[in-house]
Amino acid sequence: MTSTSVEASGKTVDEAVEKALENLEEARENVEVEVLDEQPEEARVRVTLRDTYARKARQVVADLLLKMGILAQVYIRKADDPVMIDIGGENLGLLIGWRGETLRAFQTVVNLILNEGRSDRRRLVVDVEHYRNRREETVKEMALRLAERVRRTGERLVMDPMQAYERRIVHITLEKEPGVKTESHGEEPHRRVAILPDGVSATRTAVDRPPPASQPLTRQGAAYGDRGAYGDRGGYGDRPRYGDRPRFGDRPRFGEQRQPDPPGQPDSPGQPDSLGQPAEGAEPEGPEPQG
């Protein structure tokens, strides 16, 4: 990437430098100033952009946005480590994504391009319309609210999976909060922060519970049959369930002859069985004897 130079004039050297910086849209620390002429009433300078890492990063971000068809302005917010690049414009929610997932992927791509072939790898942070600042405030408020709930209930709470910088915000925010502590568990990208009372481990262990002292009352057993006058009837569990009833397919259809029952199994005492014979032990039907 070649350096860009701009010459400017002003009543003083500082005024000429400010004009050159406005034309380059750069900060003072990213340029070199050469005084070409200085007179009592006029000064002329040449301002040259330094071929810095921040300037390269801004150019890479601008090129990627152009290829993606996104119209935006790219600024250098911070030139020191970590270098911070701001993206400004309208309708940039698509570049941010759900909880910043798209922005994080975009930042990863930019870092891979900038650090390719470099022995001294540097970190770059990309922000869109100060989204990271707003997200940071949201995470802080959520962490404080959950910490208050942990103090009130005495039970641990596990937050949703977060990015590394968001988990760091939670740890720093609750570091000096009384009565609670934080621990991170899991593997990326599902690593979470657990907020728990002091002296409590975030790892749950099985608890041996004693067996119940008495048999609980259920609808399946005979517990209801032990109650008062209804004891002879038995519980609800003694009644046939819906699934035990004969299905429609087992019943004779209209126009079909009913299948005979096995011998010796009458339908009911005193009634003829399926073959029309009196049941065992029942008196045959007929006309009453004449007196």
Residue frames relative to the residue before (quaternion, step in Angstrom):
aa qw qx qy qz dx dy dz
M 1.0000 0.0000 0.0000 0.0000 0.00 0.00 0.00
T 0.3192 -0.7722 0.5224 0.1700 3.59 -0.62 1.09
S 0.5161 -0.6356 0.4824 0.3113 3.53 -1.23 0.60
T 0.2719 -0.7443 0.5934 0.1412 3.52 -1.22 0.66
S 0.1241 -0.8011 0.5848 0.0298 3.58 -0.87 0.99
V 0.0776 -0.7699 0.6330 0.0233 3.52 -1.19 0.71
E 0.2170 -0.7546 0.6067 0.1245 3.55 -1.00 0.86
A 0.0237 0.7953 -0.6026 0.0621 3.54 -1.00 0.89
S 0.2497 -0.7599 0.5868 0.1263 3.53 -1.28 0.56
G 0.0818 0.7862 -0.6097 0.0581 3.51 -1.27 0.54
K 0.6753 -0.4773 0.3506 0.4396 3.53 -1.27 0.09
T 0.7758 0.1265 -0.0772 0.6133 3.57 1.17 -0.63
V 0.6716 -0.4795 0.3696 0.4272 3.54 -1.30 0.19
D 0.6560 0.5200 -0.3197 0.4438 3.59 0.93 -0.87
E 0.6528 0.5084 -0.3190 0.4621 3.58 0.99 -0.80
A 0.6497 0.5057 -0.3184 0.4699 3.58 1.01 -0.78
V 0.6402 0.5179 -0.3267 0.4638 3.60 1.02 -0.77
E 0.6404 0.5262 -0.3305 0.4514 3.61 0.95 -0.81
K 0.6440 0.5100 -0.3298 0.4652 3.59 0.97 -0.75
A 0.6599 0.5030 -0.3129 0.4622 3.57 0.97 -0.82
L 0.6478 0.5165 -0.3222 0.4581 3.59 1.01 -0.76
E 0.6239 0.5274 -0.3417 0.4646 3.58 1.06 -0.67
N 0.6564 0.5029 -0.3175 0.4642 3.59 0.99 -0.74
L 0.7186 0.4276 -0.2435 0.4914 3.58 1.04 -0.78
E 0.2596 -0.7737 0.5232 0.2453 3.59 1.24 -0.48
E 0.4964 0.6356 -0.4252 0.4109 3.52 0.91 1.00
A 0.5030 -0.6231 0.5080 0.3172 3.54 -1.33 0.33
R 0.6624 -0.5435 0.3518 0.3769 3.55 -1.21 0.53
E 0.6769 0.5101 -0.3105 0.4303 3.60 1.01 -0.75
N 0.6805 0.4949 -0.2966 0.4517 3.61 1.21 -0.23
V 0.7006 0.4292 -0.2608 0.5069 3.60 1.25 0.17
E 0.2952 -0.6940 0.6204 0.2153 3.50 -1.40 0.25
V 0.2316 -0.7921 0.5581 0.0859 3.56 -0.88 1.00
E 0.0556 -0.7722 0.6329 0.0005 3.53 -0.96 0.99
V 0.2853 -0.7628 0.5592 0.1554 3.59 -0.69 1.11
L 0.2372 -0.7981 0.5439 0.1047 3.56 -0.56 1.20
D 0.7922 -0.0879 0.0933 0.5966 3.58 0.95 -0.82
E 0.0226 -0.7930 0.6086 -0.0149 3.54 -0.96 0.88
Q 0.0109 -0.7861 0.6149 -0.0617 3.53 -0.60 1.25
P 0.6849 -0.4886 0.3277 0.4299 3.57 -1.20 0.30
E 0.7976 0.2738 -0.1428 0.5182 3.59 1.03 -0.67
E 0.7923 0.1749 -0.1038 0.5752 3.61 1.22 -0.06
A 0.0695 -0.7727 0.6303 0.0287 3.53 -1.18 0.72
R 0.1347 -0.7794 0.6089 0.0595 3.54 -1.11 0.73
V 0.0421 -0.8107 0.5828 -0.0363 3.58 -0.83 1.06
R 0.2360 -0.7073 0.6402 0.1849 3.51 -1.39 0.31
V 0.1322 -0.7921 0.5954 0.0263 3.55 -0.71 1.16
T 0.0909 -0.8102 0.5789 -0.0125 3.56 -0.73 1.16
L 0.4297 -0.6980 0.5141 0.2527 3.54 -0.89 0.95
R 0.3839 -0.6935 0.5615 0.2375 3.52 -1.05 0.79
D 0.4237 -0.6857 0.5287 0.2660 3.54 -1.08 0.73
T 0.1046 0.8468 -0.5057 0.1271 3.56 0.56 1.23
Y 0.6585 -0.4986 0.3929 0.4042 3.54 -1.33 0.29
A 0.6486 0.5194 -0.3261 0.4508 3.60 0.96 -0.81
R 0.6592 0.5009 -0.3160 0.4633 3.57 0.98 -0.77
K 0.6239 0.5171 -0.3350 0.4807 3.57 1.04 -0.70
A 0.6465 0.5240 -0.3232 0.4506 3.56 0.96 -0.86
R 0.6466 0.5132 -0.3284 0.4590 3.59 0.92 -0.83
Q 0.6647 0.5038 -0.3122 0.4548 3.58 0.95 -0.81
V 0.6344 0.5220 -0.3296 0.4652 3.60 1.02 -0.78
V 0.6529 0.5052 -0.3142 0.4687 3.59 0.94 -0.88
A 0.6597 0.5085 -0.3141 0.4557 3.59 0.91 -0.86
D 0.6547 0.5112 -0.3161 0.4584 3.60 0.97 -0.81
L 0.6564 0.5068 -0.3153 0.4614 3.59 0.95 -0.83
L 0.6531 0.5050 -0.3207 0.4644 3.59 0.93 -0.83
L 0.6335 0.5272 -0.3352 0.4564 3.59 1.01 -0.75
K 0.6762 0.4803 -0.2926 0.4758 3.59 0.96 -0.82
M 0.6686 0.4800 -0.2959 0.4847 3.59 1.15 -0.53
G 0.4728 -0.6960 0.4270 0.3312 3.57 1.26 -0.13
I 0.4987 0.6348 -0.4302 0.4041 3.59 1.17 0.58
L 0.2517 -0.7638 0.5807 0.1267 3.55 -0.77 1.09
A 0.2641 0.7543 -0.5559 0.2287 3.58 -0.54 1.17
Q 0.4045 -0.6714 0.5605 0.2672 3.53 -1.35 0.25
V 0.2105 -0.7828 0.5792 0.0867 3.56 -1.00 0.86
Y 0.0445 -0.8034 0.5931 -0.0287 3.55 -0.82 1.07
I 0.3732 -0.6686 0.5893 0.2577 3.53 -1.32 0.42
R 0.2074 -0.7951 0.5595 0.1083 3.57 -0.44 1.20
K 0.8041 0.0152 0.0497 0.5922 3.58 0.94 -0.88
A 0.2706 -0.8005 0.5200 0.1251 3.56 -0.71 1.12
D 0.6277 0.5215 -0.3438 0.4646 3.62 1.21 -0.35
D 0.6405 -0.5227 0.3950 0.4006 3.54 -1.32 0.27
P 0.5434 -0.3292 -0.7673 0.0867 1.48 -1.51 1.97
V 0.5004 -0.6458 0.4851 0.3118 3.58 -1.01 0.80
M 0.1382 -0.8007 0.5811 0.0470 3.57 -0.89 0.96
I 0.1300 -0.7824 0.6086 0.0239 3.55 -0.85 1.10
D 0.1966 -0.7767 0.5913 0.0917 3.57 -0.87 1.01
I 0.1530 -0.7536 0.6337 0.0838 3.54 -1.12 0.82
G 0.0482 -0.8122 0.5812 -0.0142 3.56 -0.75 1.08
G 0.3534 0.7192 -0.5472 0.2417 3.55 -1.14 0.63
E 0.5585 -0.5940 0.4659 0.3438 3.54 -1.32 -0.28
N 0.8434 0.1478 -0.1314 0.4996 3.54 -1.22 0.67
L 0.3239 0.7589 -0.4962 0.2701 3.55 0.82 1.05
G 0.3282 0.7623 -0.5014 0.2443 3.60 1.19 0.34
L 0.6043 0.5639 -0.3577 0.4347 3.59 1.09 -0.65
L 0.6617 0.4983 -0.3079 0.4681 3.58 1.07 -0.68
I 0.6415 0.5097 -0.3254 0.4720 3.60 1.17 -0.51
G 0.1971 -0.8090 0.5292 0.1635 3.59 0.83 -0.96
W 0.7061 -0.4407 0.3424 0.4360 3.53 -1.39 -0.02
R 0.8406 -0.0918 -0.0037 0.5338 3.55 -0.62 1.25
G 0.6892 -0.5233 0.2775 0.4173 3.57 1.06 0.73
E 0.3355 0.7684 -0.4955 0.2268 3.61 1.21 0.28
T 0.6721 0.4816 -0.3065 0.4716 3.61 0.91 -0.86
L 0.6362 0.5242 -0.3286 0.4608 3.59 0.99 -0.77
R 0.6471 0.5094 -0.3281 0.4627 3.59 0.97 -0.77
A 0.6503 0.4999 -0.3241 0.4714 3.60 0.97 -0.78
F 0.6334 0.5236 -0.3285 0.4655 3.59 1.01 -0.80
Q 0.6510 0.5121 -0.3109 0.4662 3.58 0.97 -0.84
T 0.6308 0.5331 -0.3349 0.4536 3.61 1.01 -0.76
V 0.6468 0.5143 -0.3198 0.4635 3.59 0.96 -0.84
V 0.6560 0.5078 -0.3175 0.4593 3.60 0.91 -0.87
N 0.6558 0.5061 -0.3190 0.4606 3.61 0.94 -0.81
L 0.6406 0.5178 -0.3324 0.4594 3.60 0.99 -0.77
I 0.6571 0.5037 -0.3187 0.4615 3.61 0.96 -0.79
L 0.7044 0.4796 -0.2788 0.4428 3.59 0.85 -0.93
N 0.7519 0.4023 -0.2173 0.4749 3.60 0.96 -0.80
E 0.4109 0.7114 -0.4814 0.3056 3.60 1.21 0.12
G 0.8404 0.1252 -0.1306 0.5108 3.56 -0.72 1.10
R 0.5698 0.5840 -0.3936 0.4236 3.61 1.22 0.13
S 0.3789 -0.7121 0.5448 0.2291 3.54 -1.07 0.79
D 0.7257 0.3306 -0.2103 0.5655 3.59 1.17 -0.61
R 0.1563 -0.8199 0.5479 0.0568 3.53 0.04 1.32
R 0.1210 -0.7876 0.6032 0.0352 3.54 -0.97 0.96
R 0.4188 -0.7175 0.5117 0.2191 3.52 -1.19 0.62
L 0.1298 -0.7813 0.6094 0.0378 3.53 -1.02 0.94
V 0.1626 -0.7652 0.6182 0.0765 3.57 -1.02 0.89
V 0.1446 -0.7800 0.6066 0.0523 3.55 -0.85 1.07
D 0.0547 -0.7955 0.6035 -0.0055 3.56 -0.89 0.98
V 0.2084 -0.7647 0.6007 0.1051 3.56 -1.18 0.67
E 0.8455 -0.1347 0.0587 0.5134 3.56 -0.64 1.19
H 0.6240 -0.5764 0.3226 0.4174 3.59 1.00 0.92
Y 0.1914 0.8044 -0.5370 0.1670 3.59 1.05 0.73
R 0.6474 0.5385 -0.3392 0.4193 3.60 0.90 -0.85
N 0.6327 0.5209 -0.3422 0.4596 3.59 1.00 -0.70
R 0.6649 0.4874 -0.3081 0.4748 3.58 0.94 -0.83
R 0.6537 0.5054 -0.3141 0.4676 3.58 0.96 -0.82
E 0.6252 0.5422 -0.3413 0.4458 3.58 1.01 -0.74
E 0.6589 0.4931 -0.3130 0.4741 3.59 0.95 -0.82
T 0.6350 0.5316 -0.3299 0.4532 3.59 1.02 -0.77
V 0.6646 0.4983 -0.3024 0.4674 3.60 0.94 -0.90
K 0.6347 0.5289 -0.3356 0.4525 3.61 0.98 -0.77
E 0.6724 0.4930 -0.3020 0.4622 3.58 0.88 -0.93
M 0.6549 0.5066 -0.3157 0.4635 3.58 0.97 -0.81
A 0.6482 0.5201 -0.3223 0.4532 3.61 0.95 -0.83
L 0.6700 0.4870 -0.3044 0.4705 3.61 0.92 -0.84
R 0.6469 0.5192 -0.3237 0.4551 3.59 0.99 -0.76
L 0.6801 0.4694 -0.2910 0.4820 3.60 0.95 -0.84
A 0.6139 0.5432 -0.3538 0.4505 3.60 1.05 -0.66
E 0.6345 0.5163 -0.3285 0.4722 3.59 1.02 -0.74
R 0.6424 0.5105 -0.3269 0.4689 3.60 1.01 -0.73
V 0.6327 0.5242 -0.3335 0.4623 3.61 1.00 -0.78
R 0.6565 0.4969 -0.3191 0.4693 3.60 0.94 -0.81
R 0.6841 0.4974 -0.2929 0.4459 3.59 1.00 -0.78
T 0.7785 0.3453 -0.1757 0.4937 3.60 0.92 -0.88
G 0.3638 -0.7431 0.4887 0.2768 3.60 1.11 -0.55
E 0.6077 0.5352 -0.3577 0.4650 3.60 1.24 0.26
R 0.5121 -0.6492 0.4690 0.3103 3.54 -1.13 0.67
L 0.1661 -0.7550 0.6266 0.0988 3.53 -1.30 0.50
V 0.1995 -0.7703 0.5979 0.0967 3.56 -1.00 0.87
M 0.3337 -0.7619 0.5273 0.1737 3.56 -0.72 1.10
D 0.6403 -0.5118 0.4053 0.4047 3.55 -1.30 0.25
P 0.6379 -0.5068 0.3868 0.4319 3.62 -1.18 0.37
M 0.0808 -0.8028 0.5906 -0.0119 3.55 -0.99 0.94
Q 0.5641 -0.5528 0.4835 0.3775 3.50 -1.35 0.24
A 0.6912 -0.5072 0.3168 0.4058 3.55 -1.25 0.45
Y 0.6910 0.4700 -0.3079 0.4548 3.61 0.83 -0.85
E 0.6242 0.5223 -0.3481 0.4651 3.62 1.12 -0.53
R 0.6345 0.5044 -0.3355 0.4801 3.60 1.01 -0.72
R 0.6284 0.5290 -0.3399 0.4580 3.57 1.03 -0.74
I 0.6144 0.5396 -0.3491 0.4576 3.60 1.05 -0.70
V 0.6492 0.5136 -0.3197 0.4610 3.60 0.96 -0.86
H 0.6640 0.5049 -0.3130 0.4541 3.61 0.88 -0.91
I 0.6855 0.4758 -0.2941 0.4660 3.60 0.89 -0.89
T 0.6514 0.5325 -0.3211 0.4348 3.59 0.98 -0.83
L 0.7784 0.3386 -0.1698 0.5006 3.60 0.91 -0.90
E 0.3778 0.7549 -0.4743 0.2500 3.58 1.24 0.08
K 0.7895 0.2810 -0.1408 0.5271 3.60 0.94 -0.84
E 0.4320 0.6822 -0.4778 0.3458 3.59 1.23 0.28
P 0.4059 -0.7330 0.4805 0.2588 3.64 -0.73 0.96
G 0.8283 0.3080 -0.2128 0.4168 3.52 -1.23 0.67
V 0.7552 0.2956 -0.1957 0.5513 3.61 1.21 -0.07
K 0.0703 -0.7591 0.6427 0.0764 3.51 -1.36 0.33
T 0.3150 -0.7556 0.5518 0.1592 3.55 -1.26 0.41
E 0.0254 -0.7702 0.6373 0.0010 3.53 -1.20 0.70
S 0.2965 -0.7379 0.5797 0.1777 3.57 -1.13 0.71
H 0.0130 -0.7956 0.6043 -0.0420 3.56 -0.99 0.92
G 0.6958 0.4687 -0.3491 0.4176 3.54 -1.22 0.56
E 0.4387 -0.6662 0.5420 0.2645 3.51 -1.38 0.05
E 0.5849 -0.5731 0.4391 0.3697 3.54 -1.21 0.57
P 0.6264 -0.1889 -0.7534 -0.0667 1.60 -2.04 1.42
H 0.5557 0.6189 -0.3784 0.4061 3.61 1.24 0.38
R 0.3363 0.7501 -0.5066 0.2599 3.61 1.14 0.47
R 0.1257 -0.8152 0.5654 0.0015 3.57 -0.86 1.06
V 0.3673 -0.6791 0.5872 0.2431 3.51 -1.38 0.28
A 0.1773 -0.7664 0.6116 0.0842 3.56 -0.91 1.00
I 0.1681 -0.7560 0.6275 0.0802 3.56 -0.95 0.98
L 0.0981 0.8144 -0.5568 0.1309 3.58 -0.59 1.13
P 0.6119 -0.5569 0.3993 0.3950 3.60 -1.19 0.44
D 0.6161 -0.5428 0.4155 0.3913 3.56 -1.20 0.48
G 0.8036 0.2816 -0.2215 0.4752 3.55 -1.02 0.86
V 0.6460 0.4742 -0.3222 0.5039 3.59 1.27 0.10
S 0.3754 -0.7221 0.5369 0.2220 3.54 -0.96 0.92
A 0.4839 -0.6779 0.4761 0.2821 3.55 -1.09 0.74
T 0.6180 0.5342 -0.3460 0.4615 3.60 1.25 -0.28
R 0.3146 -0.7672 0.5316 0.1728 3.56 -0.67 1.07
T 0.1482 -0.7748 0.6097 0.0769 3.57 -1.06 0.82
A 0.5691 -0.6057 0.4342 0.3475 3.54 -1.18 0.62
V 0.2385 -0.7662 0.5854 0.1158 3.57 -1.02 0.80
D 0.3423 -0.7292 0.5583 0.1986 3.58 -0.84 1.05
R 0.1113 -0.8035 0.5840 0.0308 3.55 -0.61 1.17
P 0.4679 -0.6733 0.4809 0.3107 3.65 -0.92 0.80
P 0.5682 -0.5869 0.4385 0.3747 3.59 -1.15 0.54
P 0.5956 -0.5791 0.4017 0.3855 3.62 -1.10 0.52
A 0.5591 -0.6417 0.4164 0.3196 3.57 -1.07 0.79
S 0.8026 0.1005 -0.0406 0.5866 3.59 1.01 -0.68
Q 0.6078 -0.5597 0.4176 0.3781 3.51 -1.26 0.43
P 0.3874 -0.7352 0.4926 0.2583 3.61 -0.63 0.98
L 0.5198 -0.6248 0.4886 0.3173 3.50 -1.22 0.55
T 0.0444 0.7936 -0.6032 0.0656 3.55 -0.75 1.03
R 0.5565 -0.5992 0.4609 0.3447 3.53 -1.31 0.30
Q 0.6377 0.5557 -0.3282 0.4204 3.59 1.24 -0.29
G 0.7465 0.4038 -0.2270 0.4777 3.60 1.07 -0.61
A 0.6442 -0.5326 0.3916 0.3847 3.52 -1.28 -0.31
A 0.3154 0.7843 -0.4939 0.2038 3.55 1.21 0.31
Y 0.6550 0.4951 -0.3238 0.4700 3.56 1.01 -0.74
G 0.6238 0.5641 -0.3482 0.4140 3.63 1.13 -0.52
D 0.6209 0.5488 -0.3439 0.4415 3.57 1.23 -0.27
R 0.6080 0.5945 -0.3473 0.3953 3.56 1.23 0.01
G 0.8786 -0.1489 0.0722 0.4480 3.52 -0.68 1.20
A 0.8410 -0.1954 0.1581 0.4791 3.52 -1.18 -0.78
Y 0.6274 0.5489 -0.3453 0.4311 3.55 1.16 -0.31
G 0.4003 0.7530 -0.4562 0.2543 3.57 1.25 0.08
D 0.6516 0.5261 -0.3327 0.4335 3.60 1.07 -0.65
R 0.6443 0.5437 -0.3316 0.4236 3.54 1.13 -0.44
G 0.4177 -0.6948 0.4865 0.3257 3.55 1.12 -0.47
G 0.6028 -0.5817 0.4149 0.3552 3.54 -1.31 0.18
Y 0.7154 -0.4162 0.3386 0.4477 3.47 -1.34 -0.03
G 0.6127 0.5754 -0.3507 0.4129 3.58 1.13 -0.59
D 0.6307 0.5436 -0.3408 0.4366 3.62 1.24 -0.38
R 0.6066 0.5628 -0.3599 0.4311 3.57 1.22 -0.34
P 0.5535 -0.6029 0.4341 0.3764 3.61 -1.06 0.57
R 0.4047 -0.7019 0.5354 0.2384 3.50 -1.01 0.83
Y 0.6908 -0.4738 0.3422 0.4257 3.48 -1.33 0.22
G 0.6827 0.5038 -0.2921 0.4413 3.58 0.95 -0.81
D 0.6392 0.5398 -0.3330 0.4348 3.58 1.23 -0.39
R 0.5383 0.6220 -0.4139 0.3899 3.59 1.20 -0.23
P 0.5807 -0.5805 0.4181 0.3886 3.60 -1.07 0.57
R 0.4341 -0.7038 0.5028 0.2518 3.50 -0.91 0.92
F 0.6704 -0.5144 0.3506 0.4038 3.53 -1.24 0.40
G 0.6398 0.5518 -0.3287 0.4220 3.55 1.10 -0.73
D 0.6586 0.5111 -0.3126 0.4553 3.59 1.21 -0.47
R 0.6139 0.5559 -0.3513 0.4368 3.60 1.22 -0.27
P 0.5329 -0.6124 0.4557 0.3651 3.63 -1.06 0.56
R 0.3877 -0.7199 0.5309 0.2225 3.51 -0.92 0.87
F 0.6763 -0.4922 0.3575 0.4153 3.52 -1.29 0.30
G 0.7944 0.2698 -0.2227 0.4964 3.60 -0.81 1.03
E 0.6482 0.4923 -0.3352 0.4745 3.60 1.24 -0.21
Q 0.4819 -0.6605 0.4966 0.2914 3.55 -1.15 0.71
R 0.4768 -0.6800 0.4792 0.2840 3.53 -0.93 0.90
Q 0.4761 -0.6697 0.4928 0.2863 3.55 -1.01 0.86
P 0.4788 -0.6793 0.4634 0.3075 3.63 -0.92 0.82
D 0.4727 -0.6498 0.5162 0.2965 3.53 -1.15 0.67
P 0.6178 -0.5275 0.4083 0.4163 3.63 -1.15 0.37
P 0.5885 -0.5916 0.4100 0.3683 3.60 -1.05 0.69
G 0.7932 0.3229 -0.2367 0.4588 3.51 -1.11 0.69
Q 0.6845 0.4149 -0.2939 0.5224 3.59 1.24 0.12
P 0.1086 -0.8208 0.5590 0.0458 3.60 0.21 1.22
D 0.6185 -0.5443 0.4077 0.3937 3.52 -1.23 0.41
S 0.7561 -0.2101 0.1524 0.6008 3.56 0.96 -0.84
P 0.6119 -0.5618 0.3883 0.3989 3.60 -1.12 0.58
G 0.8061 0.2762 -0.2154 0.4771 3.48 -1.02 0.89
Q 0.6892 0.4159 -0.2755 0.5255 3.62 1.27 -0.05
P 0.5239 -0.6283 0.4510 0.3570 3.63 -1.03 0.62
D 0.4680 -0.6678 0.4956 0.2989 3.53 -1.14 0.70
S 0.7806 -0.3671 0.2350 0.4479 3.52 -1.31 -0.14
L 0.6880 0.4668 -0.2897 0.4742 3.64 1.16 -0.51
G 0.5762 -0.6200 0.3668 0.3861 3.55 1.24 0.06
Q 0.5372 0.6101 -0.4096 0.4140 3.62 1.29 0.15
P 0.5519 -0.5987 0.4425 0.3757 3.59 -1.05 0.63
A 0.5128 -0.6398 0.4746 0.3200 3.53 -1.06 0.69
E 0.6359 -0.5477 0.3920 0.3769 3.52 -1.25 0.58
G 0.7983 0.2706 -0.2133 0.4940 3.54 -0.92 0.96
A 0.6359 0.5113 -0.3384 0.4687 3.57 1.25 0.01
E 0.4710 -0.6724 0.4913 0.2909 3.56 -1.04 0.71
P 0.5007 -0.6608 0.4585 0.3200 3.60 -0.94 0.79
E 0.4483 -0.6860 0.5036 0.2735 3.47 -1.14 0.74
G 0.2445 0.7624 -0.5764 0.1634 3.59 -1.10 0.57
P 0.6871 -0.4586 0.3264 0.4594 3.58 -1.16 -0.03
E 0.5389 -0.6236 0.4575 0.3337 3.50 -1.04 0.73
P 0.5251 -0.6329 0.4510 0.3468 3.64 -0.99 0.73
Q 0.4433 -0.6849 0.5169 0.2594 3.49 -1.10 0.80
G 0.4138 -0.7298 0.4969 0.2221 3.51 -0.92 0.89
